[in-house]
Amino acid sequence: MEQLFNIDFKRINSSNDKEAADRKKNFELFLKGGLPNKKNENWKFSDLNYIISKNFKNITNNDEYKLDQKIETIHDFDHNKVILVNGSLKSFDLHFEEKEKVKIETLKSLEGFHHQSKNNLDYLNKALSIGGFNLEVQQNYKCKKPIIIYNYFTANLNNKIINNSNKIKVSQNSELTLIEYNIGKKSKFIKNTFEKINIDKGALLKNIILQKTKCNGYFYKNISGTQDYNSSYQNFILSSGLKFNKIEIDMILEKEKSSCHILSGLNLSKEEHQEIKTQINHLAPNCKSYQKIKNVLESDSKGVYQGKIFVKDIAQKTDAYQLSKALILNDQAEFNAKPELEIYADDVKCSHGSSSGSIDEEAIHYLMTRGIELKAAKKLLGDTPIDDWLKKKIYDVSSGVKMLEGCGTKQFFQQSVKIYGKPREKLRDGKSSPLGLAKHLRAVLSSQNIKTGNLISGTNYSSQTIRDKISEKVIKVFGEESPEVIVVDNISAKATASSRRIRIRKGVRFSEKDVDQLMNHEALVHVATTLNGRAQKMVKILGANYGGVTKTQEGIAVFSEFITGCIDVSRMNRVLDRVLAIQMAIDGADFIEVYRFFLSRSKLKTEAYESTRRIFRGGVLTGRYPFTKDIVYLDGLVRVHNFCRTAVARGRNDIIELLFTGKIDLDDLPVILQLKEAGLIKKPKYVPYWVKDMSYLVSYFALSTFVSSMDHERTRGYYDALITD
């Protein structure tokens, strides 16, 4: 060890003989114990003795502080600047802050600086520490701008060791955002830093550490701190590019209502070794601590997380958790985790967890088959909401495949239920169901004196005529991308649509109202969302149609009919009857019984047969196991209606347009918003008229929101008296 460290104590400026003697004593203690190795529990995953001995033959103390080039500072936002060169305070500019409210100076003495680390690096630091800083924010002062500490390392640091000790104090009711930003040349050196933090009553310290540098530095940093009543410490670490980096954080929550948040993101590549070790000590009641550590590892990199939550017996009402996740991109990378809880209090809410694994190969294959390159696919499939969303898409598609595999069996019905649901399943209010709504609407509509035939006299069009009318309209909307409108005799619905074709069933008579319905339902929703989705080059899954999006897509389509006033009683009754028929089949009705039910409704044999065929297609003709898809029209209508109403009430009607980004489910919206913010999707090209101009939509829901808040029993009683004899 003595041969490895060739230290010249004459080059260390000591203020007095006592300090010089203390430094030599601490260095002797360091030599006695040596560099930490795996025998030390806190270093069981990081053998620093082996790492340093392997990469250094001779280590000398650093005494060179000359700046060898101009430091490029960040210009994206206003901030105060502190320049450190090889750990020593070179200059600072705090012109955004009030004079004397924020003070920074070179740390002149280690007196009273009690390190809490249980390894020999503290002795080494006490022996060789020079050039650190003392930063203090005065009472009742909230810093107007962040302070960025530019930690610059020169080119002449090969085989040198830099030792620093820093003090940071945020006084009572003060706030500070401190950003540490490393800038380095490609020199091989060691940096050993100890930092003492004091956060007083009601104070807030946001501490951001950005350790992204191309230097070959070996970094160790120990952060220890104490927190007073109602204080907050928020730490964020982003690390990438260092050969070795270990950060230890030891925070003591001494007084009630203090909180500590630690977030970290590590992105490791070839031969990089990085570790985060934390210990959060809850010594008082009603304190909180949250830790979330995320890692991405590739090549032969190694990541480590050791975290401990300590809760003293008097620290009741503690709320604390720690979570570590790692995404391992190849077989050579390694991740180790050791989360711990040590709890002596009874009334606490504490948890910990850790997970690691590789990218799902099926997910990668799926994305690549959807036009996403391998590199882009790996970026999307990290530990993010996008990752979870894409995995759900894979599940949705595979569920559809399983359903088709089970045609004519109970399995078909079971998969159908997983995708589309059942009539008795609860809606978002937890009380209503599609079946209950269908029965209610059927009862109301049946009691009304409304003609259910053609609403416009003299309009009774053939399939061919409707084809011509729809063709003319879609060309005006979609231009060169217009789908072909054709007449076919092999579909059960009046009409179906894809991006390429709108199919009209042969032999059906149509009204003028049907033209509007088909345009708003088939063209301006189904065709539009398909074309918009296929235009999303980065996320082509948005152009695919599968069971998982059907409920929302059909809900939007029926809502489009509803909000434009082109839905009529006949159309609504068809939607309701299908829900009632599906429940009949589940309860045991066979094909003939359901056919008779539809025939009693329409008196038209062809219509009754086609409606029955919709219920039993792929299912079991003898009953109990039908195809449940047709509940989505009513179920989806309610969901889309309530979503739009909520969006308007929250002043977020802009989000409604996102429904037309492609084939999405309502539950996809948080991810769609994230993709939009990341620039991975673009604004939909085709949207219905009521979305282009939302004046009516907003007006309608503004009134609806207010009316729904009224006392309905009282108002109903008043109006009942007016219309009842």
C-alpha positions in Angstrom: 0.0 0.0 0.0 2.8 2.4 0.8 4.4 1.7 -2.5 1.1 2.5 -4.3 0.7 5.8 -2.5 3.7 8.1 -2.9 2.5 11.2 -1.0 4.5 14.4 -0.5 3.1 16.0 2.6 5.3 19.1 2.1 3.0 20.1 -0.8 0.0 20.1 1.5 -0.5 23.6 3.0 -1.3 23.1 6.6 -2.2 26.1 8.8 -0.3 24.9 11.8 1.9 22.1 13.1 -1.0 20.4 14.8 -2.9 20.1 11.5 0.2 18.7 9.8 0.6 16.1 12.6 -3.1 15.2 12.3 -2.8 14.7 8.6 0.1 12.3 9.0 -1.7 10.4 11.7 -4.8 9.9 9.5 -2.6 8.8 6.6 -0.9 6.2 8.8 -4.4 4.9 9.9 -5.3 4.7 6.2 -2.2 2.7 5.4 -2.9 0.4 8.2 -6.4 -0.5 7.0 -5.8 0.0 3.2 -8.4 0.5 0.6 -11.8 -1.0 1.2 -12.3 -4.6 -0.1 -15.0 -7.3 -0.1 -14.3 -8.1 3.5 -16.1 -4.9 4.4 -19.8 -5.5 4.3 -20.4 -2.0 2.7 -18.0 -2.9 -0.1 -19.0 -6.6 -0.7 -19.9 -5.8 -4.3 -17.1 -3.2 -5.0 -13.5 -4.3 -4.2 -11.9 -0.9 -4.4 -8.5 -2.3 -3.4 -8.5 -4.6 -6.4 -9.8 -2.0 -8.8 -7.3 0.7 -7.8 -4.3 -1.7 -7.6 -5.2 -3.0 -11.1 -5.4 0.4 -12.7 -2.8 2.4 -10.9 0.9 1.7 -10.2 1.9 4.9 -8.4 -0.5 7.5 -6.9 0.6 11.0 -5.9 -1.4 13.8 -4.3 -2.6 16.5 -6.5 -1.4 20.1 -6.1 -2.0 21.5 -9.6 -4.9 23.9 -10.0 -4.1 25.7 -13.2 -7.0 26.0 -15.6 -5.8 24.7 -19.0 -8.8 25.9 -21.0 -12.0 28.0 -20.9 -14.9 26.1 -19.2 -18.0 25.9 -21.4 -20.9 26.7 -19.2 -24.6 25.9 -19.7 -26.7 28.6 -21.5 -30.1 27.0 -21.5 -31.3 28.7 -18.3 -30.2 31.4 -15.9 -28.1 30.2 -13.0 -25.3 31.1 -10.6 -21.9 29.7 -11.3 -19.2 28.1 -9.1 -16.0 27.0 -10.8 -14.0 24.2 -9.2 -10.7 23.1 -10.8 -9.5 19.7 -9.6 -11.7 20.1 -6.6 -10.4 23.6 -5.6 -12.6 26.7 -5.6 -11.4 28.8 -8.5 -14.1 31.5 -8.9 -17.8 32.1 -8.4 -20.6 34.3 -9.7 -23.8 34.6 -7.6 -25.1 37.8 -9.2 -28.7 36.5 -9.3 -28.8 36.4 -5.5 -29.0 39.1 -2.8 -25.7 40.1 -1.4 -24.6 38.3 1.8 -27.6 36.0 1.6 -25.5 33.2 -0.1 -21.9 32.8 0.9 -19.3 30.5 -0.5 -15.6 30.3 0.4 -12.7 27.8 0.4 -13.0 25.4 3.3 -10.1 26.4 5.5 -10.1 23.8 8.2 -11.5 20.3 8.8 -12.0 21.0 12.4 -15.4 19.8 13.5 -15.8 17.9 10.2 -16.9 14.5 11.5 -17.1 11.9 8.8 -19.6 9.1 9.2 -18.2 6.6 6.7 -17.1 3.2 8.1 -14.2 2.8 5.7 -10.6 3.9 5.5 -11.3 6.5 2.8 -12.3 9.0 5.5 -8.8 8.7 7.0 -7.4 9.3 3.5 -9.6 12.3 3.0 -8.6 13.8 6.4 -5.0 13.3 5.6 -5.0 14.8 2.1 -8.0 17.0 1.8 -7.4 20.5 0.2 -9.4 23.0 -1.7 -13.0 22.1 -0.7 -15.7 24.7 -0.2 -18.1 26.0 2.5 -21.5 27.0 1.1 -24.2 28.6 3.3 -27.7 30.1 2.6 -28.9 32.5 5.2 -32.2 32.3 7.1 -35.5 33.0 5.4 -33.9 33.3 1.9 -35.0 31.4 -1.1 -32.4 31.4 -3.8 -33.8 32.9 -7.0 -31.8 30.7 -9.3 -30.0 27.4 -9.1 -26.3 27.2 -8.3 -24.3 25.1 -10.7 -21.0 23.8 -9.5 -18.8 23.2 -12.5 -16.3 20.6 -11.4 -13.5 20.7 -13.9 -10.6 18.3 -14.2 -7.5 19.2 -16.1 -5.4 17.1 -18.4 -2.4 16.6 -16.1 -4.1 14.5 -13.5 -2.8 11.1 -14.5 -2.1 8.9 -11.4 -3.1 11.7 -9.1 -5.6 11.6 -6.2 -7.9 14.6 -5.3 -9.3 14.7 -1.8 -11.9 17.3 -0.9 -14.2 18.0 2.0 -17.2 20.3 1.5 -19.8 21.8 3.9 -23.3 22.9 2.8 -25.7 24.6 5.1 -29.3 25.6 4.3 -30.5 27.7 7.1 -34.0 27.9 8.6 -36.9 28.5 6.0 -34.4 28.8 3.1 -34.3 27.0 -0.2 -31.4 26.1 -2.5 -31.1 24.1 -5.8 -27.5 22.9 -6.2 -26.4 21.2 -9.4 -23.0 19.4 -9.5 -21.8 19.1 -13.1 -18.6 17.3 -13.9 -16.4 18.3 -16.9 -13.3 16.3 -17.6 -10.3 15.6 -19.8 -9.3 12.0 -20.6 -6.9 11.6 -17.7 -6.9 8.8 -15.2 -7.2 9.9 -11.6 -9.0 9.3 -8.2 -11.4 11.7 -6.6 -12.3 11.1 -2.9 -14.9 13.6 -1.6 -16.7 13.9 1.7 -19.6 16.3 2.0 -21.4 17.4 5.1 -25.0 18.8 4.8 -27.1 20.6 7.4 -30.7 21.4 6.5 -32.4 23.5 9.2 -36.0 23.8 10.2 -38.4 24.4 7.2 -35.5 24.4 4.7 -35.3 22.7 1.3 -32.2 21.5 -0.5 -32.5 20.1 -4.1 -29.2 18.4 -4.9 -28.6 17.3 -8.5 -25.5 15.4 -9.4 -24.7 15.0 -13.1 -21.7 12.8 -13.4 -21.4 12.5 -17.2 -17.8 13.0 -18.3 -15.5 11.3 -20.7 -12.6 11.3 -18.3 -11.2 8.0 -16.9 -11.8 9.1 -13.3 -12.4 6.9 -10.3 -14.9 8.7 -8.1 -16.0 8.1 -4.5 -18.3 10.6 -2.8 -19.7 10.4 0.7 -22.7 12.6 1.6 -23.8 12.7 5.2 -26.5 15.1 6.5 -28.9 16.0 9.3 -32.4 17.3 8.8 -34.4 19.5 11.2 -38.2 19.8 11.6 -40.2 20.0 8.4 -37.1 20.1 6.3 -36.7 18.4 2.9 -33.7 16.9 1.0 -34.2 16.0 -2.6 -31.3 14.2 -4.4 -31.2 13.2 -8.0 -28.2 11.4 -9.5 -27.5 10.8 -13.2 -24.3 9.0 -13.9 -22.7 7.8 -17.1 -19.2 7.6 -18.4 -17.1 7.1 -15.3 -14.8 4.1 -14.9 -15.7 3.7 -11.2 -18.2 5.7 -9.3 -19.6 5.1 -5.8 -21.9 7.5 -4.0 -22.8 6.9 -0.4 -25.7 8.9 1.1 -26.3 8.8 4.9 -29.1 11.1 6.0 -30.5 11.6 9.5 -34.1 12.7 9.9 -33.7 14.1 13.4 -37.0 16.0 13.7 -40.7 15.5 12.8 -42.1 16.0 9.3 -38.7 15.9 7.6 -38.5 14.2 4.3 -35.7 12.7 2.1 -36.1 11.8 -1.6 -33.4 10.0 -3.6 -33.8 9.3 -7.3 -31.1 7.9 -9.5 -30.6 7.0 -13.2 -27.5 5.1 -14.2 -26.6 4.3 -17.8 -23.5 2.1 -17.9 -21.5 0.8 -20.8 -18.2 -0.9 -21.4 -16.0 -1.6 -18.2 -18.0 0.9 -16.1 -18.6 0.2 -12.4 -21.1 2.3 -10.5 -22.7 1.9 -7.1 -25.2 3.8 -5.0 -25.3 3.1 -1.3 -27.9 4.8 0.9 -28.9 4.8 4.6 -31.9 6.9 5.6 -32.2 7.1 9.4 -35.7 7.9 10.8 -35.2 9.1 14.3 -38.4 11.1 14.7 -42.1 10.5 14.0 -44.1 11.5 10.9 -41.1 11.5 8.5 -40.9 10.3 4.9 -38.2 8.9 2.7 -38.5 7.7 -0.9 -35.8 6.0 -2.9 -36.0 4.9 -6.5 -32.9 3.7 -8.3 -33.0 2.8 -12.0 -30.2 1.3 -14.1 -29.5 0.4 -17.7 -26.4 -1.8 -18.2 -24.7 -3.1 -21.3 -21.3 -4.6 -22.4 -19.4 -5.7 -19.3 -20.5 -3.0 -16.9 -21.5 -3.5 -13.3 -24.1 -1.7 -11.2 -24.7 -2.0 -7.5 -27.4 -0.7 -5.2 -27.3 -1.0 -1.4 -30.0 0.7 0.5 -31.1 0.7 4.1 -34.0 2.3 5.9 -33.6 2.5 9.7 -36.6 3.3 11.8 -36.1 4.1 15.5 -38.7 2.9 18.0 -40.0 6.5 18.6 -40.3 7.2 14.8 -44.0 6.2 14.6 -46.0 7.1 11.4 -42.9 6.7 9.3 -43.6 6.4 5.5 -40.6 5.0 3.6 -39.9 2.9 0.6 -37.0 2.0 -1.6 -37.1 0.4 -5.1 -34.4 -0.6 -7.4 -34.8 -1.7 -11.0 -32.2 -2.7 -13.6 -32.5 -3.4 -17.3 -29.6 -5.7 -18.4 -29.0 -5.5 -22.2 -26.5 -8.4 -22.5 -25.1 -11.4 -20.7 -21.8 -9.7 -19.7 -23.4 -7.0 -17.7 -24.0 -7.5 -14.0 -26.3 -5.9 -11.4 -26.3 -6.5 -7.6 -28.9 -5.2 -5.2 -29.2 -5.3 -1.4 -32.3 -3.5 -0.1 -32.7 -3.5 3.8 -35.2 -2.5 6.4 -34.4 -2.2 10.1 -37.6 -1.2 11.9 -38.2 -0.9 15.6 -41.5 1.1 15.5 -44.9 -0.4 15.2 -47.0 2.2 13.3 -45.1 2.5 10.0 -45.6 2.1 6.3 -42.3 0.8 4.9 -41.5 -1.3 1.8 -38.6 -2.2 -0.3 -38.0 -4.1 -3.6 -35.6 -4.9 -6.3 -35.9 -6.3 -9.8 -33.6 -6.9 -12.7 -33.8 -8.5 -16.1 -33.3 -8.3 -19.8 -35.5 -6.8 -22.5 -38.4 -9.1 -23.5 -37.3 -10.7 -26.8 -41.0 -11.1 -27.9 -41.5 -7.4 -27.4 -38.4 -6.6 -29.5 -39.6 -8.8 -32.2 -43.1 -7.4 -32.1 -41.8 -3.8 -32.4 -39.5 -4.7 -35.3 -42.4 -6.3 -37.2 -44.2 -3.0 -36.7 -41.5 -1.0 -38.5 -39.4 0.0 -35.5 -35.7 -0.6 -35.8 -33.8 -2.6 -33.2 -32.0 0.4 -31.7 -35.2 2.4 -31.4 -37.1 -0.6 -30.0 -34.6 -1.0 -27.2 -34.9 2.6 -26.3 -38.7 2.3 -26.1 -38.6 -0.9 -24.1 -37.0 0.4 -20.9 -38.4 0.6 -17.4 -41.0 3.2 -18.4 -44.7 3.6 -18.8 -44.1 3.2 -22.6 -42.5 -0.2 -21.9 -45.6 -1.3 -19.9 -47.9 0.0 -22.6 -46.1 -1.9 -25.4 -46.1 -5.1 -23.4 -49.9 -4.6 -22.9 -50.2 -4.2 -26.7 -48.4 -7.5 -27.2 -50.8 -9.1 -24.7 -53.8 -7.6 -26.4 -52.8 -9.0 -29.8 -51.9 -12.4 -28.4 -55.4 -12.5 -26.8 -57.0 -12.0 -30.2 -54.9 -14.9 -31.6 -56.0 -17.2 -28.8 -59.6 -16.2 -29.3 -59.4 -17.2 -33.0 -57.7 -20.4 -32.1 -60.7 -21.3 -30.0 -63.5 -20.7 -32.6 -66.6 -22.8 -31.9 -65.5 -23.7 -28.3 -65.8 -22.4 -24.8 -62.2 -21.0 -25.1 -63.4 -18.5 -27.8 -66.0 -17.1 -25.4 -63.5 -16.9 -22.5 -61.0 -14.9 -24.6 -63.8 -12.8 -26.0 -64.8 -11.8 -22.4 -61.2 -10.9 -21.6 -61.1 -8.6 -24.6 -64.6 -7.1 -24.7 -66.1 -7.9 -21.3 -69.6 -9.1 -20.5 -73.0 -7.3 -20.3 -73.1 -7.4 -16.5 -69.6 -6.1 -15.9 -69.5 -2.7 -14.0 -68.7 0.6 -15.7 -66.3 3.1 -14.2 -68.8 4.2 -11.6 -68.7 0.8 -10.1 -72.5 0.5 -10.1 -73.8 0.6 -13.6 -73.4 -2.0 -16.3 -73.9 -2.2 -20.1 -76.8 -4.5 -19.5 -78.5 -2.2 -17.0 -78.0 0.7 -19.3 -79.5 -1.2 -22.2 -82.6 -2.1 -20.2 -83.0 1.4 -19.0 -82.7 3.0 -22.5 -85.0 0.3 -24.0 -87.7 1.1 -21.4 -87.4 4.9 -22.0 -87.4 4.6 -25.8 -90.3 2.2 -25.9 -92.4 4.6 -23.9 -91.8 7.4 -26.3 -94.1 8.3 -29.3 -91.3 8.4 -31.8 -91.4 7.2 -35.4 -88.7 4.7 -36.1 -88.8 4.6 -39.9 -87.1 7.0 -42.3 -87.0 10.4 -40.6 -86.9 12.3 -43.9 -89.8 11.5 -46.2 -89.1 10.2 -49.6 -85.5 9.0 -48.8 -85.2 5.3 -49.2 -81.9 4.5 -50.9 -80.4 1.3 -52.2 -77.0 0.0 -51.4 -75.7 1.2 -54.8 -77.0 4.7 -54.2 -75.5 4.9 -50.7 -72.2 3.8 -52.1 -72.2 6.7 -54.6 -73.2 9.2 -51.8 -70.5 8.0 -49.4 -67.8 7.9 -52.1 -68.5 11.5 -52.9 -68.2 12.5 -49.3 -65.0 10.6 -48.4 -63.2 12.0 -51.4 -63.8 15.5 -50.1 -62.3 14.5 -46.7 -59.5 12.1 -47.5 -58.5 13.1 -51.1 -55.9 10.7 -52.5 -56.1 8.6 -49.4 -59.8 8.0 -49.8 -60.9 4.4 -49.2 -62.8 2.5 -51.9 -66.6 2.2 -51.2 -67.9 -1.1 -52.4 -71.1 -3.2 -52.0 -70.7 -6.8 -50.7 -73.1 -9.5 -49.5 -71.0 -11.3 -46.9 -71.1 -9.0 -43.9 -73.5 -9.0 -41.0 -73.3 -5.3 -40.3 -74.9 -2.6 -42.5 -71.4 -1.3 -43.2 -67.8 -1.9 -42.1 -64.7 0.2 -42.8 -60.9 -0.1 -43.1 -58.4 2.4 -44.4 -58.7 0.9 -47.9 -62.4 0.0 -48.1 -65.8 0.9 -46.8 -68.1 -2.1 -47.3 -71.9 -1.6 -47.8 -74.1 -4.7 -47.3 -76.0 -5.6 -50.4 -79.8 -5.5 -50.4 -80.2 -3.1 -47.4 -82.3 0.0 -47.7 -80.8 3.2 -46.3 -82.1 6.6 -45.3 -80.5 10.1 -45.5 -79.8 9.7 -41.8 -77.9 6.5 -42.5 -75.6 8.5 -44.8 -74.6 10.8 -41.9 -74.3 7.9 -39.6 -71.9 6.0 -41.9 -69.8 9.1 -42.5 -69.5 10.0 -38.8 -69.0 6.4 -37.7 -67.1 4.6 -40.4 -65.3 7.3 -42.3 -64.5 10.1 -39.8 -63.6 7.7 -37.0 -62.6 4.2 -38.2 -60.9 5.2 -41.4 -59.5 8.5 -40.0 -57.9 6.8 -36.9 -56.4 4.0 -39.1 -54.8 6.5 -41.5 -53.6 8.7 -38.7 -52.1 5.7 -36.9 -50.3 4.5 -40.0 -48.8 7.9 -40.5 -47.1 7.6 -37.1 -43.8 6.3 -38.5 -42.1 5.8 -35.0 -45.1 4.0 -33.4 -46.9 2.1 -36.2 -48.8 0.0 -33.7 -51.2 3.0 -33.6 -52.3 2.0 -37.1 -53.2 -1.5 -36.2 -56.7 -2.7 -35.3 -57.1 -5.3 -32.6 -59.4 -6.3 -29.8 -57.8 -4.1 -27.1 -58.7 -0.9 -28.8 -62.2 -1.9 -30.0 -64.2 -0.6 -27.0 -62.7 2.9 -27.3 -62.8 3.0 -31.1 -66.5 1.9 -31.3 -67.3 4.2 -28.4 -65.8 7.2 -30.3 -67.7 6.2 -33.4 -71.1 5.9 -31.7 -70.4 9.1 -29.8 -69.6 10.8 -33.1 -73.1 9.8 -34.3 -74.5 11.0 -31.0 -72.8 14.4 -30.8 -73.6 15.3 -34.4 -77.3 14.4 -34.0 -77.4 11.7 -36.7 -78.2 8.8 -34.5 -81.9 7.8 -34.4 -84.1 5.5 -32.4 -83.8 2.6 -34.8 -80.0 2.8 -34.7 -80.0 3.1 -30.8 -82.4 0.1 -30.5 -80.1 -2.1 -32.6 -77.3 -1.3 -30.2 -79.4 -2.0 -27.2 -80.9 -5.2 -28.5 -77.4 -6.7 -29.2 -76.4 -6.2 -25.5 -79.7 -7.9 -24.4 -79.2 -10.7 -26.9 -75.6 -11.4 -25.7 -76.9 -11.8 -22.1 -79.7 -14.1 -23.3 -77.0 -16.3 -25.0 -74.8 -16.3 -21.9 -77.8 -17.4 -19.9 -78.3 -20.4 -22.2 -80.4 -19.2 -25.2 -79.5 -20.9 -28.5 -79.3 -19.5 -32.0 -83.0 -20.0 -32.7 -84.1 -18.4 -29.5 -82.0 -15.3 -30.1 -83.2 -15.1 -33.7 -86.8 -15.1 -32.5 -85.9 -12.3 -30.1 -84.5 -10.1 -32.9 -87.4 -11.0 -35.2 -89.8 -9.7 -32.6 -88.0 -6.4 -32.6 -87.6 -5.7 -36.3 -90.1 -8.0 -38.0 -87.5 -8.4 -40.8 -86.2 -11.9 -41.2 -82.9 -10.9 -42.9 -82.2 -8.3 -40.2 -83.0 -10.7 -37.5 -80.7 -13.4 -39.0 -77.8 -11.1 -39.5 -78.1 -9.7 -35.9 -78.2 -13.2 -34.6 -75.2 -14.2 -36.7 -73.2 -11.3 -35.1 -73.9 -12.8 -31.6 -72.9 -16.3 -32.4 -70.1 -15.9 -34.9 -67.1 -17.9 -33.6 -69.1 -19.0 -30.5 -71.3 -22.0 -29.6 -74.6 -22.1 -31.4 -76.3 -24.0 -28.5 -75.8 -21.1 -26.2 -73.8 -20.0 -23.1 -70.6 -19.2 -25.0 -71.4 -16.3 -27.5 -69.2 -13.6 -29.1 -69.4 -10.6 -26.7 -68.0 -7.9 -28.9 -71.2 -6.1 -29.5 -71.4 -4.8 -26.0 -68.6 -2.4 -26.8 -70.8 0.0 -28.7 -72.8 0.9 -25.6 -70.0 0.4 -23.1 -67.6 2.5 -25.2 -70.1 5.2 -25.8 -70.5 5.8 -22.0 -66.8 5.7 -21.4 -66.0 8.2 -24.3 -68.9 10.5 -23.2 -67.6 10.6 -19.6 -64.0 11.1 -20.7 -64.9 14.1 -23.0 -67.1 15.6 -20.3 -64.3 15.3 -17.8 -61.7 16.8 -20.2 -64.0 19.8 -20.9 -64.7 20.3 -17.2 -60.9 20.3 -16.5 -60.2 22.7 -19.3 -58.3 20.0 -21.3 -60.5 19.7 -24.4 -57.1 19.7 -26.3 -56.6 16.1 -25.2 -59.8 15.0 -27.0 -57.9 15.4 -30.3 -55.4 12.8 -29.1 -58.1 10.2 -29.4 -57.6 10.4 -33.1 -53.8 9.9 -33.1 -54.5 6.3 -34.1 -56.1 3.1 -32.8 -55.9 3.7 -29.1 -57.6 2.8 -25.9 -58.7 5.5 -23.4 -56.3 4.0 -20.9 -53.4 4.6 -23.4 -53.7 8.4 -23.1 -50.9 9.0 -20.4 -48.5 7.1 -22.7 -49.8 8.9 -25.8 -49.1 12.2 -24.0 -45.6 11.0 -23.2 -45.0 10.0 -26.8 -46.2 13.4 -28.0 -43.9 15.2 -25.6 -41.0 13.1 -26.7 -41.7 14.0 -30.3 -42.4 10.4 -31.3 -45.9 11.0 -32.6 -47.5 13.8 -34.6 -50.8 15.6 -34.7 -53.6 13.6 -36.3 -54.3 14.7 -39.9 -57.9 13.6 -40.1 -60.5 14.4 -37.3 -64.3 14.8 -37.3 -66.0 18.1 -37.8 -67.0 18.3 -34.1 -63.3 18.0 -33.1 -62.0 20.6 -35.6 -64.6 23.0 -34.1 -65.3 22.1 -30.5 -67.6 25.0 -29.8 -70.7 22.9 -29.6 -69.0 20.1 -27.7 -67.6 22.4 -25.1 -71.0 24.2 -24.8 -72.9 21.0 -24.5 -70.6 19.6 -21.7 -70.4 22.9 -19.9 -74.2 22.8 -19.5 -74.1 19.0 -18.8 -71.6 19.4 -16.0 -73.6 22.1 -14.3 -76.9 20.2 -14.7 -75.4 17.0 -13.3 -74.5 18.9 -10.1 -78.1 20.0 -9.4 -80.5 18.4 -7.0 -82.3 16.1 -9.4 -84.9 14.8 -7.0 -86.1 18.3 -6.3 -86.1 19.5 -9.9 -87.8 16.3 -11.1 -90.5 16.8 -8.5 -91.1 20.3 -9.7 -91.4 19.4 -13.3 -93.5 16.3 -12.6 -96.1 18.5 -11.1 -96.3 20.5 -14.3 -96.9 17.6 -16.6 -99.0 15.4 -14.4 -102.7 15.8 -13.9 
